[in-house]
Amino acid sequence: MAERMADRGPGRRGAGPPTARGGVPTARGEPRRPRVDPARRAAYEAVAAVHRDDAYANLVLPAVLRDVRLGGRDAAFATELTYGTLRLTGTLDVIIGAAAKRDASRIDPPVRDALRLGAYQLLRTRVPPHAAVATTVDLVRALHPGAAGFANAVLRRIAERDWDAWVDALAPPDPVGRLALASAHPEWVVRAFNDRLRSLDEAGAALEADNEPAPVHLCARPGRITADELAAQCDGQVGRYSPYAVYLPGGTPGDVRAIVDGRAHVQDEGSQLVAAALVDAQPTADGERWLDLCAGPGGKAALLGALAAQRGATVTAVEVAPHRARLVGQATRGLPVEVVCADGRDIEGTYDRVLVDAPCTGLGALRRRPEARWRRQPSDLPPLTRLQRELLGAALRLVRPGGVVAYVTCSPHPVETEVTVGEARRRAGFPVDVLDAVPLLPGVPDLGGGPTVQLWPHRHGTDAMFLALLRR
């Protein structure tokens, strides 16, 4: 369960005159629109933008917070409400529907988003029930005055049970369906995690890890700053597994000097591990040519570039989207990296090492993208896996005999990982060996018997990165 926030309910400021129906009285006794708590209003604006405009929470929320000038505890509370509500939307809708005695899809969208925020406070935070109900009704009254009574009744019914009791009352009888409701994930995602982990209990642990805020990991660029130096600069902690990782305890990464001057960047420790494994897979020689076939937005290309600078190598970073190619250029400024805006399937040449960080469903980073679990569908898999196999096939064509390809996805789904690797090897037209990647992640526990590697948030504290190392 997400970390529970302290009480943010409204304080009493004296009895005052009785409230007029439909609003709070003015000095002359005339009703006016209620004052909505700024943090809750900011959370509502962000959640509404995600559902109304297909916006991304990590992009829209900072803009909302800037617009309303929220900081400190208010900004933290708005962030918790936004991300928590978006993560749990599917289950919240089931509960709201039961309490409203109508399907949540039939509720007016602004009222529905406000009810989601209220239900989240009631069921997953320490906000007192009276405060969660009162502030949400105020929000609904400001959005849709005629729905205030309806919202009050629905929220009071929700408050009669806690999260577990609602799950017990509403979950389907089959174990997968129950876990989907309890963990707030679509059933197809639960099945994919269970297929990979071969344990419904452990799949539950992995799914619950998706509901926790993701920590911020920094990457100390080798040759420019050490992890110890970076940790001392930002009061952080040196990572457990990657020699370049630092865990940022709080604050904004943009305030860290090493981030500003290009000696470090933000990057999940799992991403650091899989990129470094490609470099460590076999000895390097001066003058090697490395290829990052799907480079945007540039984190792995920057780490490869820093390592290439130490080893006399160069990197070609390929990105098909122009705006993402520009991000790669910014991320790799000052490093021996050439950025090419092109489709990775159309690249020519011969390279010693190739990284294929393939486009995927992103099921391994759901804790960072709260809305993603409800946007992705099983129908997304066929076009993605086709693209993955074509990109991996291109990489195997481009790598020299004896060279190494790292196939990476931020997804544990079997068809995006083992199946894609197997199909690409079968279609290659020449022998392709799978190297044992486990020894290349020294000190990382619970990696299984290899030869491929799957990282997990609940085991390793990283995104669920998959790695296969292939030698032509």
Wavefront OBJ file of the C-alpha trace (Angstrom):
o trace
v 0.000 0.000 0.000
v 1.238 3.466 -0.839
v 2.674 5.471 2.012
v -0.204 7.014 3.918
v -0.280 10.774 4.146
v -0.996 12.833 7.247
v -4.338 14.571 7.819
v -4.993 17.302 5.302
v -8.547 18.008 6.423
v -9.868 21.541 6.879
v -9.493 23.081 10.313
v -12.376 24.784 12.141
v -12.101 28.566 12.262
v -15.095 29.367 14.428
v -18.769 28.622 14.175
v -19.840 31.510 11.914
v -23.279 31.766 10.333
v -25.029 28.625 9.095
v -24.112 27.493 5.592
v -26.620 28.301 2.904
v -27.691 25.412 0.700
v -25.441 25.275 -2.400
v -22.591 27.352 -0.957
v -20.924 29.176 1.922
v -22.566 32.505 2.894
v -20.892 35.818 2.139
v -20.861 38.720 4.583
v -24.358 39.663 3.360
v -25.674 36.127 3.726
v -25.648 35.450 -0.019
v -24.313 32.056 -1.140
v -20.996 31.868 -2.982
v -18.984 29.037 -4.460
v -17.024 27.088 -1.829
v -13.288 27.544 -1.493
v -11.621 24.345 -2.697
v -8.418 23.213 -1.008
v -5.590 24.179 -3.443
v -3.752 20.847 -3.197
v -6.893 18.874 -3.932
v -7.819 21.214 -6.750
v -4.355 20.771 -8.288
v -4.689 16.995 -8.038
v -8.106 17.178 -9.672
v -6.792 19.294 -12.566
v -3.989 16.808 -13.200
v -6.215 13.718 -12.982
v -8.842 15.335 -15.214
v -6.214 16.246 -17.825
v -4.957 12.647 -17.906
v -8.447 11.242 -18.456
v -9.823 14.043 -20.641
v -6.796 14.856 -22.814
v -4.726 11.633 -22.654
v -2.067 13.708 -20.897
v 0.807 12.165 -18.940
v 0.835 12.779 -15.207
v 4.595 13.301 -15.018
v 4.264 16.145 -17.544
v 0.979 17.770 -16.577
v 1.296 17.759 -12.772
v 4.482 19.884 -12.546
v 2.840 22.465 -14.800
v -0.279 22.539 -12.619
v 1.803 22.920 -9.453
v 3.696 25.817 -11.014
v 0.493 27.506 -12.145
v -1.074 27.404 -8.671
v 2.284 28.025 -6.944
v 2.119 25.020 -4.653
v 5.235 23.818 -2.864
v 6.344 21.885 0.173
v 3.751 19.729 1.902
v 0.922 20.957 -0.316
v 2.785 19.922 -3.470
v 3.698 16.566 -1.913
v 0.062 15.945 -0.963
v -1.168 16.906 -4.445
v 1.413 14.549 -5.976
v 0.366 11.668 -3.724
v -3.310 12.234 -4.545
v -2.640 12.454 -8.292
v -0.346 9.461 -8.642
v -2.218 7.287 -6.138
v -5.585 7.961 -7.720
v -4.303 7.274 -11.229
v -2.614 4.038 -10.175
v -5.750 2.679 -8.531
v -8.337 4.051 -10.959
v -9.698 0.694 -12.121
v -10.446 -0.576 -8.619
v -11.668 2.818 -7.420
v -14.175 2.812 -10.283
v -15.499 -0.597 -9.269
v -15.971 0.610 -5.686
v -17.533 3.909 -6.779
v -19.902 2.025 -9.060
v -21.011 -0.241 -6.222
v -21.552 2.700 -3.865
v -23.359 4.754 -6.522
v -25.453 1.785 -7.689
v -24.510 2.594 -11.260
v -21.473 1.896 -13.408
v -18.783 4.539 -12.905
v -18.685 5.120 -16.677
v -22.212 6.588 -16.419
v -21.122 9.308 -13.959
v -20.340 12.752 -15.360
v -16.534 12.774 -15.968
v -15.668 15.782 -13.727
v -17.735 14.323 -10.876
v -16.221 10.881 -11.469
v -12.663 12.229 -11.229
v -13.516 14.093 -8.015
v -15.057 10.911 -6.562
v -11.911 8.980 -7.467
v -9.830 11.484 -5.493
v -12.224 11.283 -2.553
v -12.352 7.483 -2.588
v -8.553 7.328 -2.706
v -8.326 9.526 0.392
v -10.915 7.428 2.225
v -9.402 4.056 1.384
v -5.652 4.588 1.025
v -4.595 7.541 3.189
v -4.808 8.705 6.790
v -7.019 11.651 5.889
v -9.957 11.453 8.361
v -13.207 10.363 6.677
v -15.035 13.593 7.528
v -12.263 15.651 5.902
v -12.090 13.444 2.799
v -15.862 13.629 2.334
v -16.242 17.353 3.085
v -13.389 18.517 0.854
v -14.458 16.279 -2.029
v -18.057 17.507 -1.803
v -16.716 21.076 -1.881
v -14.778 20.201 -5.028
v -17.845 18.638 -6.661
v -19.973 21.636 -5.680
v -17.468 23.929 -7.415
v -17.465 21.729 -10.533
v -21.107 20.679 -10.724
v -23.282 22.177 -7.949
v -26.221 19.902 -8.637
v -24.131 16.762 -7.980
v -22.955 17.692 -4.480
v -25.649 15.666 -2.720
v -24.993 12.648 -4.917
v -21.249 12.856 -4.205
v -21.871 13.155 -0.463
v -24.039 10.021 -0.459
v -21.587 7.981 -2.538
v -18.576 8.939 -0.415
v -20.396 8.160 2.828
v -21.199 4.691 1.527
v -17.561 4.182 0.506
v -16.433 5.243 3.982
v -18.416 2.401 5.551
v -15.720 -0.125 4.533
v -11.957 -0.125 4.202
v -10.036 -1.189 1.082
v -9.759 -4.862 2.012
v -13.442 -5.101 2.907
v -14.447 -3.612 -0.437
v -12.161 -6.078 -2.243
v -13.699 -8.968 -0.282
v -17.178 -7.774 -1.226
v -16.552 -7.108 -4.922
v -13.724 -9.422 -6.083
v -14.556 -12.228 -8.513
v -14.054 -15.773 -7.201
v -11.035 -16.683 -9.342
v -7.581 -15.910 -7.837
v -6.359 -13.846 -10.798
v -9.474 -11.677 -10.833
v -9.254 -11.131 -7.100
v -5.573 -10.160 -7.306
v -6.345 -7.802 -10.196
v -8.936 -5.956 -8.100
v -6.841 -5.958 -4.914
v -3.678 -4.714 -6.654
v -5.492 -2.388 -9.091
v -4.099 -3.907 -12.303
v -5.888 -5.219 -15.393
v -6.259 -9.006 -15.384
v -4.082 -9.443 -18.480
v -1.181 -7.744 -16.683
v -1.667 -9.987 -13.633
v -1.556 -13.042 -15.881
v 1.629 -11.833 -17.568
v 3.378 -11.298 -14.227
v 2.190 -14.681 -12.982
v 3.408 -16.385 -16.160
v 6.859 -14.861 -15.688
v 7.194 -15.416 -11.935
v 5.303 -18.739 -11.813
v 3.853 -17.795 -8.439
v 0.658 -15.846 -7.848
v 1.895 -14.796 -4.408
v 5.090 -13.344 -5.822
v 3.172 -11.790 -8.691
v 1.112 -10.043 -6.011
v 4.287 -8.697 -4.415
v 5.475 -7.392 -7.788
v 2.114 -5.751 -8.473
v 2.036 -4.095 -5.052
v 5.509 -2.715 -5.735
v 3.966 -0.946 -8.739
v 1.734 0.943 -6.300
v 4.658 2.431 -4.388
v 6.283 5.705 -5.514
v 9.390 4.977 -7.558
v 12.663 6.194 -6.034
v 14.893 8.585 -7.957
v 18.172 7.008 -9.076
v 21.078 9.016 -10.443
v 23.872 7.785 -12.697
v 27.388 9.063 -12.042
v 28.962 9.228 -15.490
v 32.195 7.225 -15.365
v 35.290 9.329 -15.912
v 33.447 12.492 -14.840
v 32.334 11.827 -11.269
v 32.293 8.780 -9.017
v 29.221 7.449 -7.251
v 30.834 8.315 -3.902
v 31.425 11.908 -5.004
v 27.909 12.248 -6.380
v 26.368 10.793 -3.214
v 28.312 13.256 -1.072
v 27.194 16.145 -3.267
v 23.459 15.351 -3.038
v 23.385 13.708 0.424
v 22.406 10.504 -1.351
v 23.259 6.838 -0.936
v 25.526 4.855 -3.235
v 23.520 2.223 -5.111
v 23.544 -1.415 -4.113
v 24.318 -2.932 -7.514
v 25.424 -0.541 -10.241
v 28.863 1.025 -9.667
v 27.412 4.272 -11.060
v 24.136 4.437 -9.109
v 23.180 6.902 -6.381
v 19.811 6.991 -4.643
v 18.507 10.530 -4.265
v 16.801 10.874 -0.850
v 14.575 13.792 -1.832
v 14.471 17.119 -3.557
v 14.672 17.870 -7.252
v 17.355 16.244 -9.431
v 17.695 19.507 -11.332
v 19.110 21.089 -8.180
v 22.091 18.675 -8.122
v 25.216 20.399 -9.494
v 26.484 17.279 -11.258
v 23.193 16.960 -13.137
v 23.346 20.588 -14.250
v 26.925 20.395 -15.529
v 26.553 17.022 -17.273
v 28.580 14.812 -14.943
v 25.504 12.771 -13.967
v 21.963 12.124 -15.113
v 18.743 10.601 -13.827
v 18.527 6.886 -14.655
v 17.020 3.851 -12.968
v 19.646 1.510 -11.574
v 18.272 -1.354 -13.667
v 18.857 0.621 -16.859
v 22.422 1.265 -15.768
v 23.007 -2.440 -15.137
v 21.795 -3.644 -18.529
v 23.723 -0.977 -20.459
v 26.935 -1.701 -18.556
v 26.485 -5.443 -19.140
v 26.831 -4.899 -22.881
v 30.194 -3.187 -22.355
v 31.412 -5.817 -19.891
v 30.242 -8.812 -21.960
v 33.693 -9.200 -23.530
v 36.983 -7.254 -23.607
v 36.954 -3.990 -25.533
v 39.491 -2.870 -28.099
v 40.538 0.643 -29.029
v 38.543 2.034 -31.938
v 35.411 -0.068 -31.420
v 32.119 1.183 -32.863
v 29.049 0.851 -30.666
v 25.446 1.322 -31.736
v 22.423 2.327 -29.637
v 19.603 1.422 -32.014
v 16.661 2.977 -30.089
v 18.383 5.742 -28.169
v 15.663 8.185 -27.068
v 15.541 9.931 -24.689
v 19.266 9.294 -24.181
v 20.007 7.896 -20.722
v 21.612 4.662 -21.903
v 23.362 6.469 -24.760
v 24.901 8.861 -22.218
v 26.196 6.011 -20.052
v 27.529 4.176 -23.108
v 29.137 7.405 -24.293
v 30.914 7.931 -20.978
v 32.168 4.336 -20.981
v 33.198 4.628 -24.644
v 35.260 7.727 -23.830
v 37.238 5.679 -21.305
v 37.801 2.776 -23.697
v 38.617 4.507 -26.972
v 35.282 3.657 -28.572
v 32.600 5.725 -30.308
v 28.814 5.447 -30.165
v 26.206 5.977 -32.855
v 22.854 6.745 -31.237
v 19.834 6.214 -33.491
v 16.393 7.650 -32.738
v 13.484 7.756 -35.168
v 11.514 10.622 -33.565
v 13.090 14.054 -34.193
v 12.166 15.534 -30.804
v 13.591 12.497 -29.008
v 16.720 12.634 -31.170
v 17.208 16.204 -29.949
v 16.923 14.946 -26.362
v 19.605 12.350 -27.092
v 21.850 15.081 -28.444
v 21.363 17.146 -25.303
v 21.966 14.127 -23.038
v 25.203 13.133 -24.780
v 26.740 16.559 -25.311
v 30.530 16.395 -24.891
v 30.655 12.603 -25.259
v 31.897 10.579 -28.267
v 28.338 10.039 -29.483
v 26.954 10.755 -32.946
v 23.157 11.133 -33.033
v 21.333 9.919 -36.141
v 17.619 10.570 -36.648
v 16.469 7.476 -38.525
v 14.568 4.222 -38.238
v 16.856 1.656 -36.637
v 15.698 -0.962 -39.136
v 17.227 1.094 -41.981
v 20.723 1.592 -40.534
v 23.745 0.297 -42.445
v 27.288 -0.480 -41.330
v 29.102 -2.854 -39.025
v 29.395 -2.467 -35.263
v 31.159 -4.253 -32.438
v 28.350 -3.879 -29.883
v 24.691 -3.046 -30.378
v 22.104 -2.070 -27.783
v 18.444 -2.635 -28.670
v 16.378 -0.945 -25.973
v 13.211 -1.808 -27.824
v 9.868 0.000 -27.656
v 7.585 -2.062 -25.419
v 4.452 -1.979 -23.281
v 6.414 -0.500 -20.370
v 4.867 -2.956 -17.902
v 8.159 -2.929 -16.028
v 7.868 0.780 -15.170
v 4.218 1.056 -14.102
v 5.222 2.604 -10.781
v 6.682 5.566 -12.728
v 3.746 5.958 -15.145
v 0.595 5.766 -13.054
v -1.870 5.965 -15.933
v -0.074 3.442 -18.172
v -1.616 0.261 -16.758
v -5.114 1.422 -17.769
v -4.068 2.659 -21.228
v -2.205 -0.404 -22.415
v -4.263 -3.232 -23.897
v -3.436 -6.793 -25.022
v -4.074 -5.561 -28.578
v -0.914 -3.426 -28.226
v 1.273 -6.520 -28.127
v 1.201 -7.768 -31.759
v 2.487 -4.543 -33.387
v 5.031 -4.025 -30.611
v 6.426 -7.549 -30.746
v 6.641 -7.336 -34.541
v 8.680 -4.135 -34.204
v 10.855 -5.675 -31.476
v 11.710 -8.678 -33.632
v 12.494 -6.484 -36.625
v 14.776 -4.225 -34.570
v 16.557 -7.171 -32.976
v 16.922 -8.754 -36.421
v 18.476 -5.511 -37.690
v 20.878 -5.464 -34.733
v 22.009 -9.030 -35.431
v 22.606 -8.070 -39.059
v 24.620 -4.976 -38.072
v 26.876 -6.550 -35.438
v 30.126 -8.054 -36.682
v 30.743 -11.807 -36.293
v 31.889 -12.240 -32.705
v 30.216 -9.008 -31.656
v 27.547 -8.697 -28.971
v 23.948 -7.486 -29.025
v 22.074 -6.546 -25.852
v 18.303 -6.869 -26.212
v 16.555 -4.895 -23.487
v 12.910 -4.219 -22.692
v 11.271 -2.530 -19.727
v 8.674 -5.278 -19.594
v 8.521 -8.752 -18.061
v 5.830 -9.949 -20.479
v 6.956 -13.305 -21.941
v 6.119 -12.395 -25.547
v 8.213 -9.217 -25.337
v 11.170 -11.007 -23.777
v 11.969 -14.696 -24.245
v 9.606 -15.202 -27.178
v 10.979 -12.205 -29.078
v 14.564 -13.383 -28.531
v 13.727 -16.902 -29.675
v 11.967 -15.703 -32.827
v 14.760 -13.308 -33.761
v 17.379 -16.043 -33.398
v 15.288 -18.432 -35.486
v 14.898 -15.904 -38.300
v 18.498 -14.624 -38.271
v 19.772 -17.004 -40.956
v 23.084 -17.548 -39.109
v 24.084 -18.950 -35.717
v 23.384 -16.696 -32.725
v 24.505 -17.724 -29.239
v 22.878 -16.538 -26.025
v 25.503 -15.475 -23.479
v 24.945 -15.954 -19.768
v 24.124 -12.468 -18.490
v 23.939 -13.402 -14.804
v 27.702 -13.077 -14.071
v 27.643 -9.601 -15.650
v 25.397 -8.316 -12.861
v 27.652 -9.207 -9.918
v 26.119 -8.938 -6.480
v 22.554 -8.794 -7.784
v 20.522 -11.547 -6.058
v 17.588 -13.640 -7.271
v 18.414 -13.534 -10.979
v 17.600 -17.180 -11.599
v 19.641 -19.626 -13.620
v 20.157 -17.449 -16.704
v 21.145 -17.059 -19.416
v 18.768 -14.091 -19.646
v 18.082 -11.748 -16.737
v 14.847 -10.271 -15.421
v 15.012 -7.525 -12.789
v 12.018 -6.712 -10.557
v 10.953 -3.787 -8.348
v 9.991 -6.066 -5.456
v 13.254 -8.034 -5.609
v 15.815 -5.458 -6.678
v 14.240 -2.028 -6.244
v 14.672 -1.357 -9.977
v 12.320 -1.211 -12.909
v 11.483 -4.650 -14.317
v 14.199 -4.631 -16.986
v 14.824 -7.691 -19.146
v 18.258 -8.410 -20.658
v 19.412 -10.945 -23.229
v 23.003 -10.871 -24.528
v 23.487 -12.406 -27.986
v 26.706 -13.122 -29.844
v 26.760 -13.512 -33.600
l 1 2 3 4 5 6 7 8 9 10 11 12 13 14 15 16 17 18 19 20 21 22 23 24 25 26 27 28 29 30 31 32 33 34 35 36 37 38 39 40 41 42 43 44 45 46 47 48 49 50 51 52 53 54 55 56 57 58 59 60 61 62 63 64 65 66 67 68 69 70 71 72 73 74 75 76 77 78 79 80 81 82 83 84 85 86 87 88 89 90 91 92 93 94 95 96 97 98 99 100 101 102 103 104 105 106 107 108 109 110 111 112 113 114 115 116 117 118 119 120 121 122 123 124 125 126 127 128 129 130 131 132 133 134 135 136 137 138 139 140 141 142 143 144 145 146 147 148 149 150 151 152 153 154 155 156 157 158 159 160 161 162 163 164 165 166 167 168 169 170 171 172 173 174 175 176 177 178 179 180 181 182 183 184 185 186 187 188 189 190 191 192 193 194 195 196 197 198 199 200 201 202 203 204 205 206 207 208 209 210 211 212 213 214 215 216 217 218 219 220 221 222 223 224 225 226 227 228 229 230 231 232 233 234 235 236 237 238 239 240 241 242 243 244 245 246 247 248 249 250 251 252 253 254 255 256 257 258 259 260 261 262 263 264 265 266 267 268 269 270 271 272 273 274 275 276 277 278 279 280 281 282 283 284 285 286 287 288 289 290 291 292 293 294 295 296 297 298 299 300 301 302 303 304 305 306 307 308 309 310 311 312 313 314 315 316 317 318 319 320 321 322 323 324 325 326 327 328 329 330 331 332 333 334 335 336 337 338 339 340 341 342 343 344 345 346 347 348 349 350 351 352 353 354 355 356 357 358 359 360 361 362 363 364 365 366 367 368 369 370 371 372 373 374 375 376 377 378 379 380 381 382 383 384 385 386 387 388 389 390 391 392 393 394 395 396 397 398 399 400 401 402 403 404 405 406 407 408 409 410 411 412 413 414 415 416 417 418 419 420 421 422 423 424 425 426 427 428 429 430 431 432 433 434 435 436 437 438 439 440 441 442 443 444 445 446 447 448 449 450 451 452 453 454 455 456 457 458 459 460 461 462 463 464 465 466 467 468 469 470 471 472
